[in-house]
Amino acid sequence: MLQRNLTLLLALSLFLWLSVGLACDSGDDDDDSGDDDDTGADDDAATDDDAVNDDVADDDTADDDTAPVGWVWNPIEGSLCRDGSAAGFAVRLNPNSDKLVIALQGGGACYDADSCADNPSHFGEEDFNAWIGGSGVSGIFNDANDANPVKDWNFVFIPYCTGDLHAGSQPNGVAPGAEGAQQFVGYQNMALFLPEIQEAFSSVTGVFLTGESAGGFGVMLNYAQVANTFSGVPVALLDDSGPLFESDDVLAPCLQVLVTFLWNVQPAIDDGCSDCIQVNGDGYSGWYPWLAENYPLGTFGLFSSMEDATIRDFFGMGQDNCSGTTDIPADVYSAGLIDMRDNLLLPTEKWSTYYIPGDTHTITPDETMYFDTAIGDVAFTTWMGELLNSVPAPVGP
């Protein structure tokens, strides 16, 4: 259980807001965040096995243009991890598929010395090579198990190294107690990645945007720029264990203020649900109906355990005006999930949920949970498969 006092952090966040004017600034302090023409986008990505960037992984000799290709790492010029090192994304190509998965990795958040120490600050080729030997073949990434509804799809994997739920536009940011400047630029990185991804997969007929934990929050805040990039293409969304509660008893307004201004989430809000942050800090739950209303081609799903211990710990920091030191009570969390499903998500007729008993956290990257989880006679993979094209019935308590 985390024992953190966030009063200082909240005060610092509000100071930055007032002094820098983030509430009025869209965060465009990186004029070339979306138009870097020097990254070497691959103009034949759909027919060769170097996926996106010929200068990164050019191995066209003895190229089999019809066989699925293993993971390829693509560093992207201008993108950054939290420690200032280069960021990038990985691609697994299947030339026989016209579908694309974009998966955002999870891994905590950076807001003080302890949390930043537990959060990855870099992800380079060495990290990628370790990943493909483990998590890169598990759960949703398993391309051998026929129960996986996306096993034959093209994949883009977005690592998590910015500490900001993939939502920040705050270069040279500050986290109290953490050493050095923090590059909270997850949202800006996505703006650099997406043109490269769209050029490589310009003929796809369907996109599945998914992420777990921090990546689950990230898919909510990045859906608009992904769907706008793939304009006219249906984009399904799965938020795996990153719920944006409507209940202030679970997700406190002060915590919403804190993350908005510490990481400068304002550009993501401006590009998407501009009413989803209010004067008192509340409003993030507004993303659910906003996405349903503004993206009629999309289908949307939320997975959660009823007593998710990791998120109860994280949201517990918002208690007592962000000086909380205890987790959100399990019964309060469960009641918040049910209320959100029944009164916010299902009325949109575009959202579905898959809730399971217990306090586990995430399902998509875990081999056993992903393939073995079932509620009654509805397996999680069956529900997810339906979500790719329609709105399945809600499952669970």
N, C-alpha and C positions, 0 to 999 in steps of 0.2 A: 504494500500500500504506500502510495506516495504521500509524503508529509511536507507539503510545500505551502509557503505563505506568499500569495501573489499580490499583496497590497502594493508593494514597491513596483512590481511589474505593471500593474494597472495604472498607477500614477505616471510611470514613464510613458506608457502608451498614450495616455491622454495628453501628456505634455508634448509628445511628438506630433499628435494630431493638431493641437492648437498652434504650435510654433511653426510647423512645416506646412500646415494647411492641407493635409491629406484628404480631408473630407471634400475639398473642392477640387482636388487635383486628381486627374485620372491616372496618374502614375507614369505618364509618357516621358520618363527621363532616360529612356533608351531608344533613341530615334530610329535605330536600325534593327529593332527587335523582331520585326516580321519581314524584312526585305533584304536579307543577306544573300546576295546572289553568288557568293564565292564558296558555297559549301559543297559544290560538286554533285548536285543532284543527278542521279542516274537516269539517263534517258531511255534505257532499255531494261528497267528493273523487272518488268513482267516476263522477260524471256531469258534472264540469266540469273546466276546464283550469287551475285554480289549485291543483290537486293536493293540498295539505295545509292550507295556512293562508290563509284568505280575506283576512286583513289584510296579507299579504305580497305576494301577486301576484294581486290580484282583477281579472280581466279577463273577466268573464262576459258582456259585451256581445258579440253575434254569436257565441255559444258553439255549436260543433258538438260535441255530446255523444258522437258515435261515432267521430270522427277521432282518431288518435294525436296527442299533444300534445308539444311540445318541452320541453326542460329548464326547470325552475322552481326557483329558489333559495328555501330556507326557513330563515331564522335561527330558532333555538329558544332561548327565554328560559332563562337559567340555565346553558346550556352554554358552555364556554370553550375557547379555543385556549391554547397554551402561554404566550403573552405576555399573557393576560388578556382579549383581545378576544373578541367573540361568535363562537360556532361555529354550525354548522347542517348541513343536508344538502340534496341536490338530488333532484328527482323528475322522471322522464319517464313520463308516463301513457299507457297504451293501454287505453281503456275496453272494447275487444273482447277483452282477455286476462284470464284469471283466474289468471295466474302472476306471480310477483314475483322479481326479482333484487335482492339487497342486496349492493353491492360496496364493499369497504373499500380505500381508497387506500394505497399504500406511500410510502416516502420517508425511509429511514434511521431514526435514533434519537438521543436526546439524553441523554448521560451525562457529557460534559466540554465544555470550551470549544470545541474543534475540531468535535466531532460535533454540538453544538447549533447551531453556526454553519452547518453544512451541512444542517440539518433545518428544514423550514418551521415557523415559530412562529405563523402566522396563516393563515386562509383565510376570506376574506369574499366579498362579492358581486363585487368587481372581479376577484379571483382566479377565481371561478366563471365570470365572463364570458370570461376568457382560456381557461379549461379547456374550455368547450363549443365553442370554435373550433378546438381541437386534439385533445387526448386524448378529449374527450367524444364524438367520432364515430369513434374508432379501435378496432380489435380487438373485444373483447366488446361494446363500446358501438355498434358499427356496425349500424344498423337497416335497411340497404339490401342487404346481401349475404346471399343465401339460404343460404350455407354456415354462417351463424351460427345455432346452434340456439336462441338466446334473443333473436333480433332483434325478435320481436314481443311480448316480455314487457314488463310494467311494470318500471321500474328505480328504485331508490333508490341514490344515490351518497353514501357517507360519506367526506368529505375527511379528510386526515390532517394535523393541526396540533398534536398533543399530545406528540409525541416519545417515546411510551411503548408502541409497538406496539398502540395502541388498547386497552390493558389496565390503565392506571393509575387509582388512586384516591388520589392524593397531591396535593391542592391546596397551593400555596405550597411546592413542593419545592425541593430544592437540587441543582444539578449542579456539581461542582467546577470552578472557573474560569469558569463561565458567569455573566453578569451578571444579577442580579435573581432574584426568585422564579419558579419554573417551575410552570405548572399542568399537572401530569401527571394528567389526568382523562379519558383516553380511554374507560375503562370506565364511568365515571359519565356521560359524555356519551351513550353508547349506552343507558344506563338511562333517560335523558330522551327520546331519540329514539324508542325502540321503541314506547311507547304511542301516540305520534302516528302512526307508520307503521302499526301494527296497526289503529288506528281508520280510517285512510284506505283500508286494503286488507283489511278484515275478511272479505271473501268469497273470498279467494284459495284455490285448492286445492293450490298447491305453491309453495315458496320455495326459491331457490337462493342460498346465502350463499357469496360468493367474495371473495378479496382477494389482492393480490400483494405480495411482499416483507414489509414491516412489516404490511401488511394480511393477508398469509397467516398470520403468527403470530397476528394479531388475530382471524381467524375461528375459530381453534382455541379461543382463550380467551373468545370471546363466543358460541360456538355454543349453550351451555346457555341463556343468557338470551334468545337469539333463538328457539330451539325452544320454550322455555317460554312465550314471549309468543304464538307462533302454535300453541298447544297443539292437538294432533290433526291438524295439517297436516304432511305430509312436508316435511322440510327437507334438501335435498342440500347438501353442502359441497365446495368446491374450495379447497385450500390451494396457491396458486401461489408456490412458491419460499420458503416459510417453514417448513422442516422442523425438528421437535423431535427431535433424534437421541437414540437410546438409548446410543450409544457415548460414554463419557466422553473418549475421545481426540479427539472432534469437538466435542461440547458439554460443556464442563467444568462440574462442580458449582459451582465458585466463581462462574462467570458466571451460573448460574441463581439463586444467592443474590443476586448483585448486582442483577439486574433486578427480582427479587421485592421487595426492600426499598427500593431507590432510588425506584421508581415506585409502590410499594405495590400489587402484583398480588394480594395476599392475598384481597381481596373476590372477585375472579374465581375464585380457587382454592376459596374457601369456598362459592361459589354453584355450583361445578362439581365438579371432581375434587379433593376435599379431601386425598387421599393423594398428589397429584402434586407435592409439595415435601417433601423429607425433611430430617432434621436436618443432613445433610452438604450439602444443597442440591440433590441429585440428584432426579430424578423427573418432569420435565416430559414425557418420552416416554410416561408413563402416560396422557396424554390420549387417545392413539389407541385403546387397548382400552376405556377408560372411556366414550368417546362411543359406540363400537359397541355396548357392552353396555346402556347406559342409554337410547339413542334408537333403538329398533328400526325406526321409520319412516324413519330417515335413511339416506342413502348418502353415502360419503365418498371423496374422491380427493386425491392429492398429485401435483403436477407438480414436477419438478426437472431441471436439467441435471446430468450426472454429476460435473462439476468446478466448479460455480457459484463464480465468483471473488469475487462480492460477499459471499456468506455465508461462504466460507472466510476472507475478511478479517475479517468481524465476529466469527466464532467463534474466530479466532486470538487475540483478546484474552484468551481464557480459558486459554491455555497458560501453563505455569510458574506455577501458582497465581495467575492473572489478572495476571501481569506480562508476558505474551507480546507480542512485537513482530513476529512473522512469521505468515503465513497458515497455515491447516491444509493440510498436503500434499495434493495432488490425489488420490493413490492412497488415502490414509487416508479422505478424504471419500467417494470412490466406494465403498470397501469398507463404510463406515458406511451409505450409502444402500441397498446391496444387502442387508446384514444386517437393517436395519430393515424393508425390504419383506418379506423371506422369513420372518423370525422374529417380527415384531411386528404388521405390518399385515395381510398376507394370511391368517394364521390366524384373524383375527376374522370372515372371510367378509363383512365390510361395507366394507372398504377396498380401493381399487384405486390403482395408480400409473401414471404416464406419465413415463418417464425418457428423456432424449435425450442424445446425446454432446455434449461441449464444455463451455465454462465460461460460457455466457450466463446471464442472470438475468431471470426472469419471462417470461411468454408472453401472458397475457390482454390487457394494454393495447397490445401492439405489433401493428399492422395486418398486417405481413408475416409475422411468426412465427405469429400466431394462425391465419391462414388457410392458410399454406403448409407448416406443419410436419407431417410424416408420418414414421412409422417403419414400414417395409415398406409394406403397403397400408392401414394404419390412420392416418387423419388425426387430428390432435389434436381438431379440432372434432367428428369422429365419436365419438371416445372420450368427450368431454365431454357430447355429446348423450345417450349411453347412461347416463352417470352421473346424469343428471337423474331417472331413474326406476328404475335398477337398478345392479348392481355389475358394470361391464365387466371383461373380462380385463385383467390388467396388460400394459403395453406398454413395450418398451425393453430395454436391456441387463440 
